[in-house]
Amino acid sequence: MRNPFQALGPQALGPQDRALLWSRLRRPVRTFLALLALLAVNVTLGATRPFAQAWIVELAVVAVMAAIIILVSMEVRHEAPLVRLFAGVGFFWAAILFGMTLTDYLAR
């Protein structure tokens, strides 16, 4: 009899199991790679400052990253309209708070 606490090795997965696992992990892996690529773009722009208005591109990259997180990681697109509304309102409120904080720092 097999020990249920024994760790499963790669040989324990058959071809169908591997195909099912990859089909389930495809979206999270692609999301992770997209976020990692956008982070690399943001860090590169912040470190090199290739032009004076690079901050506009950085804000656009951050907005795309937030949209990816909201739509894919939080799975808001599969929720009811009321949940979508409150998710949008919550992020809008966070944007207001960040804007107020930024205004305070820039006014000093």
Long-range contacts (C-beta under 8 A, 24 or more apart in sequence): 27-72, 31-68, 31-72, 31-73, 34-68, 35-65, 35-68, 35-69, 38-64, 38-65, 38-68, 39-65, 66-91
